[in-house]
Amino acid sequence: MEPIAKKPSAPASLTDRLNNGETVLCAEGYLFAFERQGYLTAGSYVPEVVLEYPDLVRQSHIDFVRAGSDVVEAFTYYAHREKMRLIGREGELEEINRSAL
């Protein structure tokens, strides 16, 4: 008779990990990375990079996780209705927020 394999347990939640005093790494630095690579200039309209280069943003998330990040933030810097209205892209706000992570 073969032993019954144990089902792997689910990883601890972020809240549990923080409550247990664990160190949790959070990825950040999209703006600086994209600026260094020439995809944007820091300023009021940086969320456009999410619409214009969605694969770049997606790959950056993957790279941060591979580098050891436990948490990945959505790149929604300045992506709010008023800023998007100024550049005539307010209708794309939901798309930016969905594409940013």
C-alpha positions as CSV (number, residue, x, y, z in Angstrom):
1,M,0.0,0.0,0.0
2,E,1.4,3.4,-1.1
3,P,1.5,6.3,1.4
4,I,-1.0,9.0,0.8
5,A,0.8,12.1,-0.6
6,K,0.3,15.2,1.4
7,K,-1.3,18.1,-0.5
8,P,1.0,21.1,-0.5
9,S,-0.1,23.8,1.8
10,A,-1.0,27.2,0.5
11,P,1.6,29.9,1.0
12,A,1.0,32.3,3.9
13,S,-1.0,35.4,3.1
14,L,0.8,38.7,3.0
15,T,-1.0,39.8,6.1
16,D,0.1,36.6,8.0
17,R,3.7,37.1,6.8
18,L,3.8,40.7,8.0
19,N,2.1,39.8,11.3
20,N,4.8,37.1,11.8
21,G,7.5,39.7,11.4
22,E,8.7,38.4,8.0
23,T,10.6,40.7,5.7
24,V,8.5,41.3,2.5
25,L,10.1,42.8,-0.6
26,C,8.0,45.2,-2.7
27,A,9.1,45.9,-6.3
28,E,9.2,49.6,-7.2
29,G,11.2,51.6,-9.6
30,Y,9.3,51.3,-12.8
31,L,9.5,55.0,-13.5
32,F,13.3,55.1,-13.2
33,A,13.8,51.9,-15.2
34,F,11.6,53.0,-18.0
35,E,13.2,56.5,-18.1
36,R,16.7,54.9,-18.2
37,Q,15.6,52.7,-21.1
38,G,14.2,55.8,-23.0
39,Y,10.5,54.9,-22.9
40,L,9.5,58.0,-21.0
41,T,10.6,61.2,-19.5
42,A,9.5,61.7,-15.8
43,G,6.7,64.2,-15.7
44,S,2.9,64.4,-15.7
45,Y,2.1,62.0,-18.5
46,V,4.1,58.9,-17.6
47,P,1.0,56.5,-17.6
48,E,1.0,56.6,-21.4
49,V,3.8,54.0,-21.3
50,V,1.3,51.5,-20.0
51,L,-0.8,51.9,-23.1
52,E,2.0,52.3,-25.6
53,Y,4.3,49.5,-24.3
54,P,2.1,47.0,-22.3
55,D,4.6,44.2,-22.9
56,L,7.4,46.3,-21.4
57,V,5.3,46.8,-18.2
58,R,4.4,43.1,-18.1
59,Q,8.0,42.0,-18.5
60,S,9.1,44.4,-15.8
61,H,6.6,42.8,-13.4
62,I,8.1,39.4,-14.3
63,D,11.7,40.7,-13.8
64,F,10.9,42.1,-10.4
65,V,9.4,38.8,-9.3
66,R,12.4,36.9,-10.6
67,A,14.7,39.3,-8.7
68,G,12.9,38.2,-5.5
69,S,10.1,40.7,-5.0
70,D,7.1,39.3,-3.0
71,V,4.8,42.2,-4.0
72,V,4.4,43.9,-7.4
73,E,2.8,47.3,-7.6
74,A,0.6,48.4,-10.5
75,F,2.3,51.1,-12.5
76,T,-0.4,53.7,-12.4
77,Y,1.7,56.8,-11.6
78,Y,-0.4,59.8,-12.4
79,A,-3.1,57.7,-14.1
80,H,-6.1,59.5,-12.9
81,R,-9.0,61.1,-14.8
82,E,-7.9,64.7,-14.5
83,K,-4.3,64.0,-15.8
84,M,-5.7,61.8,-18.6
85,R,-8.2,64.5,-19.5
86,L,-5.4,67.0,-20.1
87,I,-3.9,64.9,-22.8
88,G,-7.2,63.8,-24.3
89,R,-6.9,60.2,-23.1
90,E,-9.4,60.1,-20.2
91,G,-11.4,57.4,-22.0
92,E,-8.4,55.1,-21.6
93,L,-8.2,55.3,-17.8
94,E,-9.7,51.9,-17.2
95,E,-7.5,50.3,-19.8
96,I,-4.4,51.8,-18.1
97,N,-5.5,50.6,-14.7
98,R,-6.2,47.1,-16.0
99,S,-2.9,47.0,-18.0
100,A,-0.7,48.4,-15.3
101,L,-0.5,45.0,-13.5
